[in-house]
């Protein structure tokens, strides 16, 4: 429309003198309307780019139009897929809408549930435990369709909790590739620190202790898992300098422990391409706006390196005392001059004077004025005797510093920030569980039990190398197939995580068995099969060598064979080659699958038969080829199905979980959301080790759960859930 208007205006007009007045007025009105239309189009485009969208059909529970029958489209030819059906009079016929029951009576299956979106019905199974509901959705790890189905289901059900087919070892899949720690600039990242310590504090008499200084600068008020940004770190430095006893302050972070896991922080983000840098908007500005999760990268212990402030005074000529002076204070003026003569330091002199005053009058506010001049004034206020108690001073030298600047202080270099300071202890805001999840942080003794690395379940290095090669190669090919379908590795988990936060779920549970256990068992099976057939081939080759050296040995057995040793050598080679080919066959199948185009991959992993109607696991082409490995059905499916079904039953029955979870905590001021990584109360040594994360939580009341798992797991989880429910006393 804009280009058409511009093209019209670019035509060479006649001279205004020769143009009648009426035509000239019409032309001016046309140009004005074109300009107004252009401004409206640009405004709408900008709003669309910033993410202002209308309501989603499925999120509001509105039924979608029914597509024409697939068989009719095929019968009419391929072009019929691109046309809408027409009525007898030739007009476009309106497609009928699907009628959905108003209540969820009937079987607990996906086809009759009013809450499940149409797009997710074929891949969703609904389980019930009394009034509690569990929605198990089967996904393909390489399909864009699965990502959209997962998001639609969570938005429609709005569950109390979401369970993912992940574990502690695979929690890294929740982080997007662009959020990798190595690719994030420091001024745009969020961090969580370990213990905060102080270095460089003088041990001279009168100086405060490390505990006092950390309390004064607000470290003790930081809550567990508090996200910190560059402005927060600069504020810590500024708080140190504002005490007036340090000339410089630097922050140094140690490397995080091996068992550390990132937290996640949710805040609405405006489209950053419009503004050059990522900009953020607090959640309270739009309660229903979609939020984006940002990783909170773990750091080790944070060391605050400080230097004593020097070079303020060359001499002290006079000392003036004002305020509520204690009667037994003594000759403070003479003592200050004497202390300064010994220490040659204004800071140390004032710290000795502060200690002496507080020993006589403990609840006092002390201010040392004139620290940059030879004439010093000491103001003492007894806070207990005043009607309105003034704010307590810490060192008494705060009045000599303003915003981290003062005589003898090295100022902080600030170049501006791309993110705002995260709310925390300074503004009095608290991170609270919006849905009432109870938890506690680890104490020092429990935190020390955190493993330095995840336990090695496979002691055989040869088996570990073989399993790592085959399983790792299979995973890389699976990622390649996913990229063909325009999705990144782990995008289904990331979408489920974000949707859970946007729908105010209490927690996101990583409910799978530890991947290292599965990998160790699988690698052992692969190694044992390889070892068996290699040994068999070696024995066959040894028999061939014996036949070659002593031809009479096998002549009675193989009379028709001229050179039997050649046959044995060939049999040995075939045995070794056969076992290698059988072990690599799933990888080769995945390799051929990953070479196809994205549309072909999407079509092959599409579920045609609803999962609630199947009587056996639904295996997808390509990505489920690893089940051809020896005993993979038991290791990869059966054991994990039982573990995940047990997790789901524990969730809806309020029992202690034996797996970790990201628990939702909201700031009561800014409405930002922090996902704290916590362990279940039923801590174990493998899936839920003690000391990892920030603490442990108690399972809250959960009425609705959405479980996001691979398609091959859905049938087994359904069977195991019903079995465990019967063993635990039936439905409740």
C-alpha positions as CSV (number, residue, x, y, z in Angstrom):
1,X,0.0,0.0,0.0
2,X,2.8,2.4,0.9
3,X,4.8,1.5,-2.3
4,X,1.6,2.1,-4.4
5,X,1.1,5.5,-2.8
6,X,4.7,6.5,-3.4
7,X,4.5,5.3,-7.0
8,X,1.4,7.5,-7.5
9,X,3.1,10.5,-6.0
10,X,6.2,10.0,-8.1
11,X,4.3,10.5,-11.4
12,X,5.2,13.8,-12.9
13,X,2.3,16.1,-12.1
14,X,1.2,19.0,-14.3
15,X,2.1,22.5,-13.3
16,X,0.1,23.7,-10.3
17,X,-0.9,26.8,-12.4
18,X,-2.4,24.6,-15.1
19,X,-4.1,22.2,-12.7
20,X,-7.6,23.2,-11.7
21,X,-8.1,24.0,-8.0
22,X,-10.4,21.0,-7.5
23,X,-7.9,18.4,-8.9
24,X,-5.1,20.0,-6.9
25,X,-7.1,19.6,-3.7
26,X,-7.9,16.0,-4.5
27,X,-4.2,15.3,-5.1
28,X,-3.2,16.8,-1.8
29,X,-5.8,14.8,0.1
30,X,-4.6,11.6,-1.6
31,X,-1.0,12.3,-0.5
32,X,-2.1,13.1,3.0
33,X,-4.1,9.9,3.3
34,X,-1.2,7.9,2.0
35,X,1.1,9.3,4.6
36,X,-1.4,8.6,7.4
37,X,-1.8,5.0,6.1
38,X,1.9,4.6,6.0
39,X,2.2,5.7,9.7
40,X,-0.5,3.3,10.7
41,X,1.2,0.4,8.9
42,X,4.5,1.2,10.5
43,X,2.9,1.4,13.9
44,X,1.2,-1.9,13.6
45,X,4.4,-3.5,12.4
46,X,6.3,-2.1,15.4
47,X,3.7,-3.4,17.8
48,X,3.8,-6.8,16.2
49,X,7.6,-6.9,16.4
50,X,7.4,-6.1,20.1
51,X,5.3,-9.1,20.7
52,X,1.8,-7.5,21.1
53,X,-0.4,-10.3,19.9
54,X,-4.0,-11.3,20.1
55,X,-5.2,-14.2,22.3
56,X,-4.3,-17.6,21.1
57,X,-7.2,-19.8,20.1
58,X,-6.2,-22.9,22.0
59,X,-5.1,-21.1,25.1
60,X,-8.7,-19.7,25.5
61,X,-10.2,-23.2,25.0
62,X,-11.9,-22.3,21.7
63,X,-12.3,-25.2,19.4
64,X,-10.4,-25.0,16.1
65,X,-12.1,-25.5,12.7
66,X,-12.2,-29.1,11.6
67,X,-10.0,-29.9,8.6
68,X,-11.5,-31.6,5.6
69,X,-11.2,-35.4,5.6
70,X,-7.8,-36.5,4.5
71,X,-9.2,-39.3,2.3
72,X,-11.4,-36.8,0.4
73,X,-8.5,-34.5,-0.3
74,X,-6.4,-37.4,-1.6
75,X,-9.2,-38.7,-3.8
76,X,-9.7,-35.3,-5.4
77,X,-6.0,-34.9,-6.2
78,X,-3.1,-33.2,-4.5
79,X,-4.3,-29.7,-5.3
80,X,-7.4,-30.4,-3.2
81,X,-5.2,-29.9,-0.1
82,X,-4.7,-26.3,-1.1
83,X,-8.5,-25.5,-1.6
84,X,-11.3,-25.0,0.8
85,X,-14.5,-27.1,0.1
86,X,-17.2,-25.4,-1.8
87,X,-21.0,-25.7,-1.5
88,X,-23.4,-26.6,-4.3
89,X,-23.9,-23.0,-5.2
90,X,-20.2,-22.4,-5.7
91,X,-19.5,-20.3,-2.6
92,X,-16.9,-21.2,-0.1
93,X,-18.5,-23.5,2.5
94,X,-17.8,-22.8,6.2
95,X,-16.1,-25.6,8.0
96,X,-18.1,-26.9,11.0
97,X,-16.6,-26.5,14.5
98,X,-16.0,-29.5,16.7
99,X,-18.4,-29.9,19.6
100,X,-16.6,-30.5,22.9
101,X,-18.5,-31.7,25.9
102,X,-18.9,-29.2,28.7
103,X,-17.7,-31.6,31.4
104,X,-15.0,-34.3,31.7
105,X,-17.3,-37.2,32.3
106,X,-16.6,-40.6,30.8
107,X,-13.4,-42.5,30.4
108,X,-10.1,-41.0,31.5
109,X,-8.7,-40.9,28.0
110,X,-7.4,-38.1,25.9
111,X,-10.1,-38.3,23.2
112,X,-12.9,-37.3,25.6
113,X,-11.2,-34.7,27.7
114,X,-12.4,-31.1,27.2
115,X,-9.1,-29.6,28.3
116,X,-6.7,-31.2,25.8
117,X,-6.2,-29.1,22.6
118,X,-7.1,-30.7,19.3
119,X,-3.5,-30.7,18.1
120,X,-2.3,-32.6,21.2
121,X,-5.0,-35.2,21.5
122,X,-3.4,-37.9,19.4
123,X,-0.2,-37.8,21.5
124,X,-1.7,-37.3,25.0
125,X,-3.0,-39.8,27.5
126,X,-4.9,-38.8,30.6
127,X,-4.5,-40.7,33.8
128,X,-6.5,-40.2,37.0
129,X,-6.0,-40.9,40.7
130,X,-9.2,-40.0,42.3
131,X,-9.7,-36.4,41.6
132,X,-6.1,-35.9,40.6
133,X,-5.2,-35.8,36.9
134,X,-2.0,-36.6,35.0
135,X,-1.6,-35.7,31.4
136,X,1.2,-37.6,29.7
137,X,2.2,-36.2,26.3
138,X,4.5,-38.1,24.0
139,X,7.0,-36.1,22.0
140,X,9.5,-36.6,19.3
141,X,12.9,-35.1,20.1
142,X,13.3,-34.0,16.5
143,X,9.9,-32.5,15.7
144,X,8.7,-28.9,15.6
145,X,5.2,-30.3,15.9
146,X,5.9,-31.8,19.3
147,X,7.2,-28.5,20.5
148,X,4.0,-26.7,19.5
149,X,1.8,-29.6,21.0
150,X,3.6,-29.4,24.3
151,X,3.1,-25.6,24.6
152,X,-0.5,-25.9,23.6
153,X,-1.2,-28.6,26.2
154,X,0.4,-26.8,29.1
155,X,-1.3,-23.5,28.2
156,X,-4.7,-25.3,28.1
157,X,-4.4,-27.5,31.2
158,X,-2.5,-24.9,33.4
159,X,-1.1,-27.6,35.6
160,X,0.1,-27.3,39.2
161,X,3.4,-29.0,38.2
162,X,5.2,-30.2,35.1
163,X,7.4,-33.3,35.0
164,X,10.1,-33.6,32.3
165,X,12.0,-36.7,31.1
166,X,15.2,-35.2,32.4
167,X,17.5,-35.7,35.4
168,X,20.3,-34.0,37.2
169,X,22.9,-35.0,34.6
170,X,20.7,-33.8,31.7
171,X,19.5,-30.6,33.3
172,X,21.8,-28.7,30.9
173,X,19.3,-29.3,28.1
174,X,17.1,-26.6,29.6
175,X,19.6,-24.0,28.7
176,X,19.3,-22.5,25.2
177,X,22.4,-22.5,23.0
178,X,22.5,-18.7,22.8
179,X,22.5,-18.6,26.6
180,X,25.7,-20.6,26.8
181,X,28.0,-19.1,29.5
182,X,30.8,-18.6,26.9
183,X,28.6,-16.6,24.6
184,X,27.0,-14.2,27.1
185,X,28.4,-10.8,27.8
186,X,29.1,-10.1,31.5
187,X,26.8,-7.0,31.6
188,X,23.8,-9.0,30.3
189,X,24.1,-12.1,32.5
190,X,22.6,-13.1,35.9
191,X,24.8,-15.0,38.4
192,X,24.3,-16.8,41.8
193,X,27.3,-16.8,44.1
194,X,28.4,-19.2,46.8
195,X,29.7,-17.8,50.1
196,X,30.8,-14.1,50.1
197,X,34.0,-13.5,51.9
198,X,36.2,-10.5,52.8
199,X,39.9,-10.2,52.1
200,X,42.3,-7.5,53.1
201,X,40.6,-6.4,56.3
202,X,43.2,-5.0,58.7
203,X,43.6,-6.9,62.0
204,X,44.5,-3.7,63.9
205,X,42.8,-2.9,67.2
206,X,39.5,-1.2,66.8
207,X,38.7,-2.4,63.3
208,X,35.4,-4.2,62.8
209,X,35.4,-7.9,62.2
210,X,34.7,-9.6,58.9
211,X,31.2,-10.7,60.1
212,X,30.3,-7.0,61.0
213,X,31.5,-5.7,57.7
214,X,29.5,-8.3,55.7
215,X,26.4,-7.5,57.7
216,X,26.8,-3.7,57.2
217,X,27.1,-4.1,53.4
218,X,24.0,-6.3,53.2
219,X,25.6,-9.7,52.4
220,X,23.8,-11.4,55.2
221,X,20.4,-10.2,53.9
222,X,20.9,-11.9,50.5
223,X,18.5,-14.8,50.1
224,X,19.6,-18.2,48.9
225,X,19.8,-18.2,45.1
226,X,19.6,-14.4,44.9
227,X,20.3,-13.5,41.2
228,X,23.0,-10.9,40.9
229,X,23.9,-8.8,37.9
230,X,26.8,-6.4,37.3
231,X,24.9,-3.5,39.0
232,X,24.5,-5.7,42.1
233,X,28.3,-6.4,42.1
234,X,29.0,-2.7,41.7
235,X,26.6,-1.9,44.6
236,X,28.5,-4.4,46.8
237,X,31.7,-2.5,46.0
238,X,30.0,0.8,46.6
239,X,28.7,-0.4,50.0
240,X,32.2,-1.3,51.0
241,X,33.6,2.1,50.0
242,X,30.7,3.9,51.7
243,X,31.9,2.6,55.1
244,X,34.8,5.1,54.7
245,X,37.6,2.8,55.9
246,X,38.6,1.3,52.5
247,X,40.3,3.0,49.6
248,X,39.5,0.3,47.0
249,X,37.3,-2.8,46.6
250,X,37.5,-5.5,44.0
251,X,35.4,-8.6,43.5
252,X,36.9,-11.9,42.5
253,X,34.8,-15.1,41.9
254,X,36.1,-18.7,42.2
255,X,35.1,-21.4,39.7
256,X,31.8,-23.1,40.6
257,X,31.9,-26.6,42.1
258,X,31.4,-29.5,39.6
259,X,27.9,-30.4,41.0
260,X,26.5,-26.8,40.6
261,X,23.4,-26.3,38.5
262,X,22.2,-23.0,37.0
263,X,19.0,-21.4,38.3
264,X,16.5,-19.6,36.1
265,X,15.2,-16.1,36.3
266,X,12.0,-15.0,34.5
267,X,11.4,-11.4,33.3
268,X,9.5,-9.9,30.4
269,X,11.8,-8.8,27.6
270,X,11.1,-6.3,24.9
271,X,12.3,-7.2,21.5
272,X,16.0,-6.2,21.8
273,X,16.6,-5.7,18.1
274,X,14.6,-2.5,18.2
275,X,16.8,-1.1,20.9
276,X,20.2,-2.4,20.2
277,X,20.6,-4.3,23.5
278,X,18.3,-6.6,25.4
279,X,15.9,-4.5,27.5
280,X,13.8,-5.8,30.3
281,X,10.4,-4.9,31.7
282,X,9.2,-5.9,35.2
283,X,6.5,-8.5,35.4
284,X,4.0,-6.2,37.2
285,X,3.5,-4.1,34.1
286,X,1.6,-6.9,32.4
287,X,0.6,-9.9,34.4
288,X,-0.4,-11.9,31.4
289,X,2.5,-11.0,29.2
290,X,4.7,-14.0,28.2
291,X,7.9,-14.3,30.2
292,X,11.3,-15.5,29.0
293,X,13.6,-17.6,31.2
294,X,17.2,-16.4,31.6
295,X,19.8,-18.7,33.2
296,X,21.4,-17.7,36.5
297,X,25.0,-18.9,36.1
298,X,26.5,-20.4,39.2
299,X,29.7,-19.0,40.6
300,X,32.0,-20.2,43.3
301,X,32.8,-18.3,46.5
302,X,32.9,-14.5,46.0
303,X,35.9,-12.7,47.4
304,X,35.7,-9.0,48.2
305,X,39.3,-7.7,48.2
306,X,39.6,-4.4,50.0
307,X,42.5,-2.0,50.8
308,X,42.7,0.2,53.9
309,X,42.1,3.9,53.3
310,X,45.2,6.0,53.9
311,X,46.5,9.5,53.1
312,X,43.7,11.6,54.7
313,X,45.5,13.7,57.4
314,X,49.0,14.8,58.0
315,X,48.3,16.0,61.6
316,X,45.4,16.6,64.0
317,X,45.4,20.0,65.7
318,X,42.1,20.1,67.5
319,X,39.2,17.7,68.4
320,X,35.7,18.9,69.2
321,X,33.1,16.8,70.9
322,X,29.4,17.4,70.4
323,X,26.1,15.6,71.4
324,X,25.5,13.1,74.1
325,X,28.9,12.8,75.6
326,X,29.3,10.1,78.3
327,X,30.4,11.3,81.6
328,X,33.2,8.7,82.0
329,X,34.5,9.2,78.4
330,X,37.7,10.7,79.7
331,X,40.1,12.9,77.8
332,X,39.0,11.8,74.3
333,X,40.8,14.7,72.6
334,X,44.1,13.8,74.1
335,X,43.7,10.1,73.3
336,X,42.8,10.8,69.7
337,X,46.0,12.9,69.3
338,X,48.0,10.2,71.0
339,X,46.6,7.4,68.8
340,X,47.2,9.4,65.7
341,X,50.8,10.0,66.7
342,X,51.3,6.3,67.1
343,X,49.4,4.9,64.0
344,X,49.9,7.8,61.5
345,X,46.5,6.8,60.1
346,X,43.3,8.7,60.4
347,X,41.2,5.6,59.8
348,X,42.9,3.6,62.6
349,X,42.7,6.6,65.0
350,X,39.0,7.0,64.4
351,X,38.4,3.2,64.8
352,X,40.1,3.3,68.2
353,X,38.0,6.3,69.2
354,X,34.9,4.5,68.0
355,X,35.7,1.4,70.1
356,X,36.4,3.5,73.2
357,X,33.1,5.5,72.8
358,X,31.0,2.3,72.3
359,X,32.6,0.7,75.4
360,X,31.2,3.6,77.5
361,X,27.9,4.1,75.6
362,X,27.1,1.0,73.5
363,X,23.9,2.3,71.7
364,X,25.4,5.4,70.1
365,X,25.5,6.9,66.7
366,X,29.0,8.2,66.0
367,X,30.1,10.5,63.2
368,X,33.6,11.8,62.6
369,X,33.5,15.1,60.7
370,X,36.5,16.9,59.3
371,X,38.5,13.8,58.4
372,X,40.1,15.7,55.5
373,X,41.2,18.7,57.8
374,X,43.3,19.1,60.9
375,X,40.2,20.1,62.9
376,X,38.2,17.0,63.8
377,X,34.6,17.0,65.1
378,X,33.2,14.0,66.8
379,X,29.3,13.9,67.1
380,X,27.8,11.4,69.6
381,X,24.1,10.6,69.8
382,X,22.6,8.3,72.4
383,X,19.9,6.5,70.3
384,X,18.3,5.0,73.5
385,X,17.5,8.5,74.9
386,X,16.0,10.0,71.7
387,X,12.3,9.8,70.9
388,X,13.1,9.1,67.2
389,X,16.2,6.9,67.1
390,X,18.5,8.0,64.3
391,X,20.0,5.4,61.9
392,X,22.9,3.6,63.5
393,X,26.3,4.4,62.1
394,X,28.6,1.5,61.4
395,X,32.2,2.9,61.3
396,X,31.4,6.6,61.9
397,X,33.2,7.6,58.7
398,X,30.3,7.2,56.4
399,X,29.9,11.0,56.4
400,X,33.3,11.3,54.6
401,X,32.1,9.3,51.6
402,X,29.3,10.0,49.1
403,X,28.2,7.3,46.6
404,X,31.6,5.5,46.9
405,X,33.6,8.7,46.4
406,X,35.8,10.6,48.8
407,X,39.3,11.7,49.7
408,X,41.8,8.8,49.2
409,X,39.2,6.5,47.6
410,X,39.6,5.0,44.2
411,X,36.2,5.5,42.4
412,X,34.4,2.7,40.6
413,X,34.4,2.9,36.8
414,X,30.8,2.5,35.7
415,X,30.0,2.5,31.9
416,X,26.3,1.8,32.0
417,X,24.3,-1.4,32.2
418,X,22.2,-3.5,29.9
419,X,20.1,-4.9,32.7
420,X,18.6,-3.4,35.8
421,X,19.6,-4.4,39.3
422,X,17.8,-7.4,40.5
423,X,15.6,-6.7,43.5
424,X,16.8,-8.2,46.8
425,X,17.5,-7.3,50.4
426,X,18.2,-3.6,49.9
427,X,14.6,-2.8,49.0
428,X,13.1,-5.2,51.5
429,X,11.6,-7.4,48.9
430,X,11.4,-11.1,49.4
431,X,11.4,-14.2,47.2
432,X,8.4,-16.2,48.2
433,X,6.7,-19.3,46.9
434,X,3.6,-18.0,45.3
435,X,1.9,-21.4,45.7
436,X,3.0,-22.2,49.2
437,X,5.8,-24.7,48.6
438,X,7.8,-25.4,51.8
439,X,11.5,-25.7,51.7
440,X,14.7,-25.2,53.6
441,X,18.3,-24.4,52.6
442,X,21.2,-26.8,53.2
443,X,23.2,-26.1,56.4
444,X,27.0,-26.1,56.3
445,X,27.4,-29.8,57.1
446,X,24.9,-30.8,54.4
447,X,26.3,-28.5,51.8
448,X,29.8,-30.1,52.3
449,X,28.3,-33.5,51.3
450,X,27.7,-32.3,47.8
451,X,29.6,-34.6,45.4
452,X,32.6,-33.1,43.6
453,X,31.4,-34.9,40.5
454,X,28.5,-37.2,39.6
455,X,29.2,-40.8,40.6
456,X,30.9,-43.1,38.1
457,X,28.6,-46.0,37.7
458,X,30.9,-47.8,35.1
459,X,34.2,-48.9,36.4
460,X,35.3,-50.5,33.2
461,X,37.1,-47.8,31.1
462,X,36.9,-49.9,27.9
463,X,33.1,-50.3,28.2
464,X,32.8,-46.6,29.1
465,X,34.6,-45.6,25.9
466,X,32.5,-47.9,23.7
467,X,29.3,-46.7,25.2
468,X,30.3,-43.0,25.1
469,X,31.2,-43.4,21.4
470,X,28.0,-45.2,20.2
471,X,25.6,-43.3,22.4
472,X,27.3,-39.9,21.8
473,X,27.3,-40.5,18.0
474,X,23.6,-41.4,18.1
475,X,22.9,-38.2,20.1
476,X,24.8,-36.0,17.6
477,X,22.9,-37.4,14.7
478,X,19.6,-36.9,16.6
479,X,20.6,-33.2,17.0
480,X,21.3,-33.0,13.3
481,X,17.8,-34.3,12.5
482,X,16.3,-31.8,14.9
483,X,18.0,-28.9,13.2
484,X,16.6,-30.1,9.9
485,X,13.1,-29.5,11.5
486,X,14.2,-26.0,12.6
487,X,14.5,-26.8,16.3
488,X,17.5,-26.7,18.6
489,X,18.5,-29.5,20.9
490,X,16.3,-29.7,24.0
491,X,13.8,-27.1,22.6
492,X,10.8,-29.2,23.6
493,X,12.1,-29.2,27.3
494,X,12.8,-25.5,27.1
495,X,9.4,-24.7,25.8
496,X,7.7,-26.9,28.5
497,X,9.8,-25.1,31.1
498,X,8.9,-21.6,29.9
499,X,5.2,-22.6,29.5
500,X,5.1,-23.9,33.1
501,X,6.5,-20.6,34.4
502,X,4.1,-18.5,32.3
503,X,1.2,-20.6,33.7
504,X,2.3,-20.2,37.3
505,X,3.1,-23.9,37.9
506,X,4.4,-24.6,41.4
507,X,7.4,-26.5,40.1
508,X,9.1,-28.3,37.2
509,X,10.2,-31.7,38.3
510,X,13.1,-33.6,36.6
511,X,11.5,-36.9,37.1
512,X,13.7,-39.4,35.1
513,X,16.2,-41.8,36.4
514,X,19.8,-40.5,36.4
515,X,21.1,-40.8,32.8
516,X,24.5,-42.0,34.0
517,X,22.9,-45.2,35.4
518,X,21.1,-45.9,32.1
519,X,24.2,-45.2,30.1
520,X,26.4,-47.4,32.3
521,X,24.0,-50.3,32.0
522,X,23.7,-49.9,28.3
523,X,27.5,-49.6,27.8
524,X,28.0,-52.8,29.9
525,X,25.6,-54.7,27.6
526,X,27.3,-53.4,24.5
527,X,30.7,-54.3,25.8
528,X,29.7,-57.8,26.9
529,X,28.2,-58.6,23.5
530,X,31.3,-57.2,21.7
531,X,33.6,-59.2,24.1
532,X,31.7,-62.4,23.6
533,X,31.8,-62.3,19.8
534,X,35.4,-61.1,19.7
535,X,36.3,-64.1,21.9
536,X,34.3,-66.4,19.7
537,X,36.0,-65.1,16.6
538,X,39.4,-65.4,18.3
539,X,38.7,-69.1,19.1
540,X,37.5,-69.7,15.6
541,X,40.7,-68.1,14.2
542,X,42.8,-70.2,16.6
543,X,41.1,-73.3,15.2
544,X,41.9,-72.2,11.7
545,X,45.5,-71.7,12.6
546,X,45.6,-75.2,14.1
547,X,44.1,-76.6,11.0
548,X,46.6,-74.8,8.9
549,X,49.5,-76.2,10.9
550,X,48.0,-79.7,11.2
551,X,45.8,-80.5,8.2
552,X,45.0,-84.0,9.4
553,X,43.1,-82.6,12.4
554,X,40.0,-81.5,10.4
555,X,40.4,-83.8,7.3
556,X,38.0,-86.4,8.8
557,X,35.4,-83.7,9.5
558,X,35.7,-81.6,6.4
559,X,36.6,-84.1,3.7
560,X,34.9,-82.0,0.9
561,X,36.8,-78.9,1.8
562,X,40.3,-78.5,0.3
563,X,41.6,-75.8,2.7
564,X,39.4,-75.9,5.8
565,X,41.5,-73.3,7.6
566,X,40.5,-70.6,5.1
567,X,36.9,-71.4,6.0
568,X,37.6,-70.9,9.7
569,X,39.4,-67.7,9.1
570,X,36.5,-66.4,7.1
571,X,34.0,-67.5,9.8
572,X,36.0,-65.6,12.5
573,X,36.1,-62.5,10.4
574,X,32.4,-62.8,9.8
575,X,31.7,-63.1,13.5
576,X,33.7,-60.0,14.3
577,X,32.3,-58.0,11.4
578,X,28.8,-59.1,12.3
579,X,28.9,-58.0,15.9
580,X,30.4,-54.6,14.9
581,X,27.7,-54.1,12.3
582,X,24.9,-55.0,14.7
583,X,26.2,-52.6,17.3
584,X,26.6,-49.8,14.8
585,X,23.3,-50.5,13.0
586,X,21.2,-48.1,15.2
587,X,23.7,-45.4,14.5
588,X,23.7,-46.1,10.8
589,X,19.8,-46.0,10.9
590,X,19.9,-42.7,12.6
591,X,22.5,-41.4,10.1
592,X,20.2,-42.3,7.2
593,X,17.3,-40.7,9.0
594,X,19.2,-37.4,9.7
595,X,20.1,-37.1,6.0
596,X,16.5,-36.6,5.0
597,X,14.8,-33.2,4.6
598,X,12.9,-31.6,7.5
599,X,9.5,-32.2,6.0
600,X,10.2,-35.9,5.5
601,X,11.4,-36.2,9.1
602,X,8.3,-34.5,10.4
603,X,6.1,-36.9,8.4
604,X,7.9,-40.0,9.6
605,X,7.7,-39.1,13.3
606,X,4.1,-38.1,13.1
607,X,1.8,-40.2,15.4
608,X,-1.0,-41.6,13.3
609,X,-2.7,-43.8,15.9
610,X,-3.8,-42.0,19.1
611,X,-1.5,-43.1,22.0
612,X,-4.5,-43.9,24.3
613,X,-5.6,-46.6,21.8
614,X,-2.3,-48.4,21.5
615,X,-1.6,-51.7,23.3
616,X,2.1,-51.5,23.0
617,X,4.8,-48.8,22.9
618,X,4.7,-46.5,19.9
619,X,8.2,-46.4,18.4
620,X,9.2,-43.6,16.1
621,X,11.4,-44.2,13.0
622,X,15.0,-43.1,13.5
623,X,15.1,-41.8,17.0
624,X,14.0,-45.1,18.6
625,X,16.4,-47.2,16.6
626,X,18.6,-47.5,19.7
627,X,16.1,-50.0,21.1
628,X,17.8,-52.5,18.7
629,X,20.8,-52.7,21.0
630,X,20.9,-55.7,23.4
631,X,18.5,-55.5,26.3
632,X,17.7,-51.9,25.4
633,X,14.0,-52.5,25.9
634,X,14.5,-53.2,29.6
635,X,17.3,-50.6,30.2
636,X,16.0,-47.7,28.1
637,X,12.3,-48.2,28.5
638,X,11.1,-50.5,31.3
639,X,13.3,-49.3,34.1
640,X,12.8,-45.6,33.3
641,X,9.1,-46.0,32.8
642,X,8.7,-47.5,36.3
643,X,10.8,-44.6,37.8
644,X,8.8,-41.9,36.0
645,X,5.4,-43.5,36.8
646,X,6.5,-43.7,40.5
647,X,7.5,-40.0,40.4
648,X,4.1,-39.0,39.0
649,X,2.2,-41.1,41.6
650,X,4.3,-39.5,44.4
651,X,3.5,-36.0,43.0
652,X,-0.3,-36.4,43.0
653,X,-0.3,-38.2,46.4
654,X,1.9,-35.7,48.1
655,X,4.7,-38.1,48.9
656,X,8.4,-37.3,49.2
657,X,10.1,-37.1,45.8
658,X,13.4,-38.8,45.0
659,X,14.4,-36.4,42.2
660,X,15.2,-32.7,41.9
661,X,12.9,-29.9,40.8
662,X,12.9,-26.2,39.8
663,X,10.5,-24.6,42.3
664,X,8.8,-21.3,41.5
665,X,9.5,-18.3,43.8
666,X,8.2,-14.8,43.0
667,X,9.5,-11.5,44.2
668,X,6.7,-9.7,46.2
669,X,7.8,-6.3,44.9
670,X,8.9,-6.6,41.2
671,X,6.9,-9.8,40.4
672,X,10.0,-11.3,38.8
673,X,10.2,-15.1,39.1
674,X,13.1,-17.1,40.3
675,X,13.3,-20.9,39.7
676,X,15.3,-22.4,42.6
677,X,16.9,-25.8,42.1
678,X,16.0,-28.0,45.0
679,X,16.2,-31.6,45.9
680,X,13.3,-33.8,46.9
681,X,12.9,-34.8,50.5
682,X,13.6,-38.4,49.7
683,X,17.2,-37.7,48.9
684,X,19.2,-40.5,47.4
685,X,22.9,-40.9,46.4
686,X,22.3,-41.0,42.7
687,X,19.2,-39.2,41.4
688,X,18.9,-36.7,44.2
689,X,22.2,-36.2,46.0
690,X,22.4,-34.3,49.3
691,X,24.1,-30.9,49.2
692,X,23.4,-30.2,45.5
693,X,21.3,-27.1,44.7
694,X,20.0,-24.7,47.3
695,X,18.2,-27.1,49.6
696,X,15.3,-29.5,49.6
697,X,11.5,-29.1,49.4
698,X,8.4,-30.8,50.6
699,X,5.9,-32.0,48.0
700,X,3.0,-29.6,47.9
701,X,-0.6,-30.4,47.0
702,X,-0.8,-31.1,43.3
703,X,-4.1,-31.7,41.5
704,X,-3.0,-31.6,37.9
705,X,0.3,-32.6,36.3
706,X,1.6,-32.6,32.8
707,X,4.4,-35.1,32.0
708,X,6.5,-34.5,28.9
709,X,8.2,-37.7,27.8
710,X,9.3,-39.5,24.7
711,X,6.6,-41.1,22.7
712,X,8.0,-44.6,23.3
713,X,7.5,-44.1,27.1
714,X,3.8,-43.2,27.1
715,X,2.4,-46.7,27.0
716,X,4.8,-48.1,29.7
717,X,4.2,-45.1,32.0
718,X,0.5,-45.7,31.7
719,X,0.8,-49.4,32.6
720,X,3.2,-48.8,35.4
721,X,1.1,-45.9,36.9
722,X,-2.0,-48.2,37.1
723,X,0.1,-51.0,38.6
724,X,1.7,-48.8,41.2
725,X,-1.6,-47.3,42.0
726,X,-3.1,-50.7,42.7
727,X,-0.2,-51.8,44.9
728,X,-0.4,-48.5,46.9
729,X,-4.1,-49.0,47.7
730,X,-5.9,-48.1,44.5
731,X,-7.4,-44.7,43.6
732,X,-7.8,-41.9,46.1
